[in-house]
Amino acid sequence: MSSPAVQTVWAELIAATLADAGVTTCVISPGSRSTPLVAALAGEPRLELVTIIDERAAAFFALGAARATGCPAAVVCTSGTAAAHYLPAIVEASLAGVPLLAITADRPPELQACGASQTIDQIGMYGGFVRGAFDLGAPTALELALRSVRRKLVQAITLARGPHPGPVHLEVPLRKPLEPVAPTTDDERALAAAAHALRGPIRIAAPTLAPDVEALDTLAAAIAAEPDGVIVAGALPASFAGAREAVFALAARAGYPVIAEAGSQLRFGPRPADVTFLDHIDLIPVTQRPAPRLIVQLGAEPVAASWPAWIAATRAKRYVLSGASWFDPDNAATQVLLGDVVMALGGLADRLATDAPRAASASHTLGEHPTGDSSGAPVPTSRSSSQRIRRAAWRDTWRDADTRAAHAVGRALELHARNEAAVVRAAIDAAPAGAFVQVGNSLPIRVIDQVCTTGAEHIVLTQRGAAGIDGLISSAAGATSAGRPVLLVLGDVSFAHDVGGLLAARTATAPLAVLVIDNGGGQIFRGLPVARADLGAAFERHFTTAPELDPSAVATAFGARALSAASPAAVASAVATALAMPGLTIIHAPVSVSGAHDVRRTALELFAGGSA
């Protein structure tokens, strides 16, 4: 049998178990059926609760918090269509490997499939995008059922954390009356005591996916034998910032230059002198690039516009250190190595040790990332002087090309007024060290790779899982849960798409600067083949779709600070000001319509013409 008091005991156990297992952030959207859950969550002092009306924005807020902290965040909603609004954020969390708990209240079984109000079939509603789905069952007065609830929550949180992190769905059927009720009978008090006895800290031991030892041996041998190679890093999680030294150790031992997009966590911050970095490869014409024979790819493919053409033109063997996901959209990789990327990097660096001092130093640096193979001997890599000279010449060739490209883009920035490339560079340079920089998709993520180089150390947040423009403002607000200032750089269409997220952004717990690059619509389409399809007015109406919003006026309507910045210097000043103050600031930066494309085209022309 059940009773309102039994249901209250269940809800309180759910809240306590979340906190016991290390969940700290719960995002709630108001509703009736979730009343027992919300009341219990509000009574759990270890949980930070954020209330956001719009479930779509709430889910992206939780996504942003989980991405920035690396810890699962929970979203809680009522029954009916409320849960359906979680889907876009769940898709992104699934493809990007972000731990997220979707906890949806539901009607009990007796109200299913009979036309009951605000009732839908939630079982399996997120399909294959969740790592698991659990029906907690309607509350009953059984101690075994209580233990089952706690066990299912632990299972869900463990699945969310690894070995393939991602979202998990928890469905919680609840009966009226929904308001919390204290136990009054002996049986109810006994059940409450049993539930209380279950509480206590829970250590979630998320399993790690270890890379295959033989695959690492094979790749290490290939690197040792091939001087003409590069390391390419695509989008990687925020936590990868702690693995920079592992990449540097591999690059130094292999003698390979590093091509790192902004979302790789390798773009910004200190760099060792013995590693060559190529920051402007997208501005070196494909036909004028040195031809690698081996590519070591970390994570997803880079977002650079020239990447597909380059891969199609090169005959290089490509090994992908892919983590828990399979990254090979062109189906051309020589081998995809599944397994923890940091483990793989450490294993490769150890196998490529060439001298005792450097091996000892790296083993100390990489000691926290064992390969899981204590018996694997280093690959013999004693190199002749001629091979060392060849590797040095290879790096010098790339370094010269990158220097020319840097000069070309510098000149291109001078030639084009009010271009968004200069604005993006100024904004990134103005962000304080240690800030999160979240970059919107479409043009911003590409522009930052073309014009921004090393500087202050930043963790870069991207939504490159599904690569949509959804929920960027909401997720940036969630990222402030980590306690760092956040700079969000996005276009005017992305701003309009998530303008409702400004309600979520008002809950930001650290400085949040939203820089709106206003170039009159989705100008990325001007760089795609559709721009040459002679669509006339239909191109502007159905593709570029200029929002024609005044971000400053929108900011005022939402009670946020608003700044306007019409030049790179003004943008730098506005960003510095915004990130020094708590709360939300919207910075409106109008730029020319074609500036980003003009800068890239001119830089390519200058390089190809030898003027760089």
JOJOPE-V965212 format. One record per backbone hydrogen bond with DSSP energy under -0.5 kcal/mol. CO is the residue of the C=O (numbers start at 1). NH is the residue of the N-H. E is the energy in kcal/mol with one decimal. If there is no record, write none. Layout:
CO|NH|E ; CO|NH|E
This chain:
1|141|-1.9 ; 3|7|-2.4 ; 4|8|-1.9 ; 5|9|-2.2 ; 6|10|-2.3 ; 7|11|-2.4 ; 8|12|-2.5 ; 9|13|-2.0 ; 10|14|-2.3 ; 11|15|-2.2 ; 12|16|-2.3 ; 13|17|-2.5 ; 14|18|-2.2 ; 15|19|-1.8 ; 16|20|-2.9 ; 17|21|-2.0 ; 18|23|-2.3 ; 19|22|-1.6 ; 20|202|-2.5 ; 24|48|-3.8 ; 25|74|-2.4 ; 26|28|-0.6 ; 26|50|-2.2 ; 27|76|-2.7 ; 28|52|-2.6 ; 32|35|-2.3 ; 34|38|-2.6 ; 35|39|-2.6 ; 36|40|-1.8 ; 37|41|-2.9 ; 38|42|-2.6 ; 39|43|-1.0 ; 41|44|-1.4 ; 43|45|-0.8 ; 44|47|-1.7 ; 47|49|-0.6 ; 48|26|-2.5 ; 50|28|-3.2 ; 50|52|-0.6 ; 53|55|-0.6 ; 54|58|-2.6 ; 55|59|-2.5 ; 56|60|-1.8 ; 57|61|-2.4 ; 58|62|-2.4 ; 59|63|-2.3 ; 60|64|-2.6 ; 61|65|-2.3 ; 62|66|-2.6 ; 63|67|-2.6 ; 64|68|-2.1 ; 65|69|-2.1 ; 66|70|-2.5 ; 72|24|-0.5 ; 73|101|-2.7 ; 74|27|-3.1 ; 75|103|-3.2 ; 76|29|-2.1 ; 77|105|-2.5 ; 79|82|-0.7 ; 80|83|-0.9 ; 81|84|-0.8 ; 81|85|-0.9 ; 82|85|-1.1 ; 83|86|-1.5 ; 84|87|-1.4 ; 86|90|-2.2 ; 87|91|-2.7 ; 88|92|-2.1 ; 89|93|-2.8 ; 90|94|-2.4 ; 91|95|-2.3 ; 92|96|-2.3 ; 93|97|-1.1 ; 93|98|-2.3 ; 99|73|-0.9 ; 100|102|-0.5 ; 100|168|-2.2 ; 101|75|-2.7 ; 101|103|-0.8 ; 102|104|-0.7 ; 102|170|-3.1 ; 103|77|-1.7 ; 103|105|-0.5 ; 104|172|-2.6 ; 106|174|-2.5 ; 108|111|-2.0 ; 109|112|-1.7 ; 111|114|-0.6 ; 111|116|-0.6 ; 116|119|-0.9 ; 120|122|-0.9 ; 122|125|-2.2 ; 124|127|-1.5 ; 126|129|-1.9 ; 127|130|-0.9 ; 132|169|-2.3 ; 134|136|-0.7 ; 134|171|-3.1 ; 140|142|-1.5 ; 142|146|-1.7 ; 143|147|-2.3 ; 144|148|-1.9 ; 145|149|-2.1 ; 146|150|-2.1 ; 147|151|-2.5 ; 148|152|-2.7 ; 149|153|-2.0 ; 150|154|-2.2 ; 151|155|-2.5 ; 152|156|-2.6 ; 153|157|-2.5 ; 154|158|-2.4 ; 155|159|-2.6 ; 156|160|-2.2 ; 157|161|-1.3 ; 158|162|-1.6 ; 160|166|-1.8 ; 163|165|-0.5 ; 166|100|-1.2 ; 167|131|-3.4 ; 167|132|-0.5 ; 168|102|-2.8 ; 169|134|-2.6 ; 170|104|-2.5 ; 171|136|-2.7 ; 171|173|-0.5 ; 172|106|-2.1 ; 173|139|-0.5 ; 174|108|-0.5 ; 185|189|-2.5 ; 186|190|-2.3 ; 187|191|-2.3 ; 188|192|-2.4 ; 189|193|-2.2 ; 190|194|-2.1 ; 191|195|-2.4 ; 192|196|-2.4 ; 193|197|-1.9 ; 194|198|-0.9 ; 195|198|-0.7 ; 195|199|-0.6 ; 196|199|-1.0 ; 202|204|-0.8 ; 203|205|-0.9 ; 204|206|-1.3 ; 208|210|-0.9 ; 209|340|-3.8 ; 212|216|-1.8 ; 213|217|-2.2 ; 214|218|-2.4 ; 215|219|-2.4 ; 216|220|-2.8 ; 217|221|-2.3 ; 218|222|-2.0 ; 219|223|-2.6 ; 220|224|-2.5 ; 221|225|-1.5 ; 222|226|-0.9 ; 223|226|-0.7 ; 225|227|-0.6 ; 227|229|-1.8 ; 228|293|-3.3 ; 228|294|-1.3 ; 229|257|-0.7 ; 230|232|-0.5 ; 230|296|-2.6 ; 231|259|-3.3 ; 232|234|-0.5 ; 232|298|-3.3 ; 233|261|-2.3 ; 235|300|-1.2 ; 237|240|-2.0 ; 238|241|-1.9 ; 239|242|-1.6 ; 240|243|-2.3 ; 241|244|-1.0 ; 243|246|-0.6 ; 243|247|-1.5 ; 244|248|-2.5 ; 245|249|-2.5 ; 246|250|-1.8 ; 247|251|-2.8 ; 248|252|-2.6 ; 249|253|-2.0 ; 250|254|-2.7 ; 251|255|-2.0 ; 251|256|-1.1 ; 257|231|-2.7 ; 257|259|-0.5 ; 258|260|-0.6 ; 258|278|-2.9 ; 259|233|-3.0 ; 261|264|-1.9 ; 261|266|-0.6 ; 262|265|-1.3 ; 263|236|-2.6 ; 272|275|-1.2 ; 276|258|-2.8 ; 277|279|-0.7 ; 280|283|-2.1 ; 281|284|-1.8 ; 283|285|-0.6 ; 285|288|-1.9 ; 286|289|-1.3 ; 290|292|-0.8 ; 293|317|-2.4 ; 294|230|-1.8 ; 295|297|-0.7 ; 295|319|-2.8 ; 296|232|-2.8 ; 297|299|-0.6 ; 297|321|-3.3 ; 298|234|-2.4 ; 304|307|-1.5 ; 306|310|-2.3 ; 307|311|-2.7 ; 308|312|-2.2 ; 309|313|-1.7 ; 310|314|-2.1 ; 317|295|-3.1 ; 318|334|-2.2 ; 318|335|-1.5 ; 319|297|-3.1 ; 319|321|-0.6 ; 320|322|-1.1 ; 320|337|-3.4 ; 321|299|-2.7 ; 322|325|-1.2 ; 323|339|-2.9 ; 325|327|-0.7 ; 326|328|-0.7 ; 328|331|-1.9 ; 335|320|-2.6 ; 335|337|-0.6 ; 336|338|-0.9 ; 337|322|-1.7 ; 337|323|-0.6 ; 338|212|-0.5 ; 339|323|-0.8 ; 340|344|-2.2 ; 341|345|-2.6 ; 342|346|-2.5 ; 343|347|-2.5 ; 344|348|-2.4 ; 345|349|-2.7 ; 346|350|-2.3 ; 347|351|-2.0 ; 348|352|-1.5 ; 350|353|-1.3 ; 351|379|-2.1 ; 355|359|-2.3 ; 356|360|-2.7 ; 357|361|-2.2 ; 358|362|-2.6 ; 359|363|-2.6 ; 360|364|-1.6 ; 361|365|-2.1 ; 362|366|-3.3 ; 364|367|-0.7 ; 366|369|-2.3 ; 373|376|-0.8 ; 384|388|-2.2 ; 385|389|-2.3 ; 386|390|-2.1 ; 387|391|-2.5 ; 388|392|-2.3 ; 389|393|-2.5 ; 390|394|-2.2 ; 391|395|-2.1 ; 392|396|-2.4 ; 393|397|-2.3 ; 394|398|-1.8 ; 395|399|-2.8 ; 396|400|-2.5 ; 397|401|-1.8 ; 398|402|-2.6 ; 399|403|-2.3 ; 400|404|-2.1 ; 401|405|-2.2 ; 402|406|-2.3 ; 403|407|-2.0 ; 404|408|-2.3 ; 405|409|-2.5 ; 406|410|-2.0 ; 407|411|-2.2 ; 408|412|-2.3 ; 409|413|-2.3 ; 410|414|-1.2 ; 411|415|-1.5 ; 412|416|-1.2 ; 415|417|-0.5 ; 416|419|-0.6 ; 418|592|-3.1 ; 419|423|-1.3 ; 420|424|-2.8 ; 421|425|-2.3 ; 422|426|-2.3 ; 423|427|-2.3 ; 424|428|-2.4 ; 425|429|-2.4 ; 426|430|-1.4 ; 427|431|-0.9 ; 428|431|-0.8 ; 432|435|-1.9 ; 435|459|-1.3 ; 436|438|-0.5 ; 436|487|-2.6 ; 437|439|-0.5 ; 437|461|-2.4 ; 438|489|-2.7 ; 439|463|-0.5 ; 440|445|-1.1 ; 441|444|-0.7 ; 442|446|-0.7 ; 443|446|-1.0 ; 443|447|-2.9 ; 444|448|-2.4 ; 445|449|-0.6 ; 446|450|-1.1 ; 447|450|-0.6 ; 447|451|-1.8 ; 448|452|-1.8 ; 455|269|-0.7 ; 457|434|-3.1 ; 458|460|-0.6 ; 459|437|-2.5 ; 459|461|-0.5 ; 461|439|-2.2 ; 462|464|-0.6 ; 469|472|-0.8 ; 471|475|-2.6 ; 472|476|-1.9 ; 473|477|-2.1 ; 474|478|-2.0 ; 475|479|-1.8 ; 476|480|-0.8 ; 477|480|-0.9 ; 478|481|-2.0 ; 479|482|-1.8 ; 480|483|-2.2 ; 485|436|-2.5 ; 486|488|-0.6 ; 486|513|-2.6 ; 487|438|-3.0 ; 487|489|-0.6 ; 488|490|-0.6 ; 488|515|-3.3 ; 489|440|-3.2 ; 490|517|-2.9 ; 491|495|-2.0 ; 492|496|-2.0 ; 493|497|-2.4 ; 494|498|-1.4 ; 496|499|-1.2 ; 498|501|-1.9 ; 499|502|-1.7 ; 500|503|-1.5 ; 500|504|-0.5 ; 501|505|-2.3 ; 502|506|-1.0 ; 504|507|-1.9 ; 505|508|-1.8 ; 511|486|-2.7 ; 512|514|-0.6 ; 512|585|-2.4 ; 513|488|-3.2 ; 513|515|-0.7 ; 514|516|-0.7 ; 514|587|-2.9 ; 515|490|-2.3 ; 515|517|-0.8 ; 516|518|-1.0 ; 516|589|-2.5 ; 517|492|-1.3 ; 517|519|-1.1 ; 518|591|-2.4 ; 521|523|-1.9 ; 522|525|-1.6 ; 523|526|-1.2 ; 524|527|-1.6 ; 525|528|-1.4 ; 525|531|-0.6 ; 528|531|-1.9 ; 529|532|-1.9 ; 530|533|-1.6 ; 535|538|-1.5 ; 536|539|-1.4 ; 536|540|-0.7 ; 537|541|-2.2 ; 538|542|-2.5 ; 539|543|-1.7 ; 539|544|-1.8 ; 540|545|-1.7 ; 544|522|-3.3 ; 549|551|-0.8 ; 550|554|-2.4 ; 551|555|-2.5 ; 552|556|-2.1 ; 553|557|-2.1 ; 554|558|-1.6 ; 555|560|-3.0 ; 556|559|-1.3 ; 561|586|-2.7 ; 563|588|-3.0 ; 567|571|-2.5 ; 568|572|-2.6 ; 569|573|-2.1 ; 570|574|-2.4 ; 571|575|-2.8 ; 572|576|-2.3 ; 573|577|-2.3 ; 574|578|-2.8 ; 575|579|-2.5 ; 577|580|-1.0 ; 578|581|-1.3 ; 583|512|-2.6 ; 584|561|-1.6 ; 585|514|-2.9 ; 585|587|-0.5 ; 586|563|-2.7 ; 586|588|-0.6 ; 587|516|-3.1 ; 587|589|-0.6 ; 588|565|-2.8 ; 588|590|-0.5 ; 589|518|-2.0 ; 592|595|-0.5 ; 594|598|-2.8 ; 595|599|-2.5 ; 596|600|-1.9 ; 597|601|-2.7 ; 598|602|-2.6 ; 599|603|-2.4 ; 600|604|-2.3 ; 601|605|-2.3 ; 602|606|-2.8 ; 603|607|-2.3 ; 604|608|-2.7 ; 605|609|-2.3 ; 606|611|-2.3 ; 606|612|-1.0 ; 607|610|-1.3
